[in-house]
Structures are given as structure tokens and as C-alpha cells.
Amino acid sequence: RERVVEGSAGGGMVRVLFNGLQEPLDVKIDAEVLQEEDPEFLQEMILAAIRQGLKKSQELAESERSKVTGRLNIPGLDKLF
């Protein structure tokens, strides 16, 4: 819950922050993007940043889970977290 990961697109012009519970925390859009890009391109960049951030958040959660369950080798235990 306390750790934060970032998904970005457009060279960092669009950034989305997620915590380890896959909850979005913040969206940051560079002002230049709003002035220069068409709405469809901006939408694509936002979706790309969300997908990347969500994937990183899921990887973070899995990594943290494996620290707890990796040594226990109990079937089904990983589904509880």
C-alpha cells in the first residue's frame, strides 16, 4: 500500500502513479501535451501510462507476496493475498 510505481507515456509527458494494491493515486499530464496533441493521441498516451503503471504495480505486489509465500510452498496460499 505504501510503495508507489509510475507508468508513463510520451517520454514522460503523461504519468500515472499506482500503489502496490493497483489503486491509481495520481495522473500528471504535461501542459505541452494539452496544447499540441489531438484528443485521440492524448487518450492513447493516458491508456498506455495506465497499462504500464498497473503492470508495474502488479509486479510489485507479486514480488512482495513471494517474499512471504515463496518459502512456505503451501498450495493455494498465494490466492489469499
WOHUBEL-V353882 format. One record per pair of residues at least 12 apart in sequence whose C-alpha atoms are under 10 Angstrom apart, sorted by the first residue. I is the first residue (numbers start at 1). J is the second residue. Records with the same first field share a line. If there is no record, write none. Layout:
# WOHUBEL-V353882
I=J / J
This chain:
# WOHUBEL-V353882
1=18 / 19 / 20 / 21 / 22 / 23 / 61
2=18 / 19 / 20 / 21
3=18 / 19 / 20 / 21 / 57 / 60 / 61
4=17 / 18 / 19 / 20 / 21 / 22 / 23 / 24 / 25 / 53 / 56 / 57 / 60
5=17 / 18 / 19 / 20 / 22 / 24 / 25 / 52 / 53 / 54 / 55 / 56 / 57 / 58 / 59 / 60
6=18 / 19 / 24 / 25 / 26 / 27 / 49 / 50 / 52 / 53 / 54 / 55 / 56 / 57
7=27 / 46 / 47 / 48 / 49 / 50 / 51 / 52 / 53 / 54 / 55 / 56 / 57
8=27 / 28 / 29 / 45 / 46 / 47 / 48 / 49 / 50 / 51 / 52 / 53
9=29 / 42 / 44 / 45 / 46 / 47 / 48 / 49 / 50 / 51 / 52
10=29 / 30 / 33 / 41 / 42 / 44 / 45 / 46 / 48 / 49
11=45
12=28 / 29 / 30 / 45 / 49
13=28 / 29 / 30 / 31 / 32 / 33 / 34 / 42 / 45 / 46 / 49
14=27 / 28 / 29 / 30 / 31 / 33 / 42 / 45 / 46 / 47 / 48 / 49 / 50
15=27 / 28 / 29 / 30 / 45 / 46 / 48 / 49 / 50 / 52 / 53
16=28 / 29 / 46 / 47 / 48 / 49 / 50 / 51 / 52 / 53 / 54
17=49 / 50 / 52 / 53 / 54 / 57
18=50 / 53 / 54 / 55 / 56 / 57 / 58
19=53 / 54 / 56 / 57 / 58 / 60 / 61
20=54 / 56 / 57 / 58 / 59 / 60 / 61 / 62 / 64
21=54 / 57 / 58 / 60 / 61
22=53 / 54 / 55 / 56 / 57 / 58 / 59 / 60 / 61
23=53 / 54 / 57
24=50 / 53 / 54 / 57
27=46 / 49 / 50
28=46
29=42 / 45 / 46
33=45
61=81
62=78 / 81
64=81
65=77 / 78 / 79 / 80 / 81
66=78
68=81
69=81
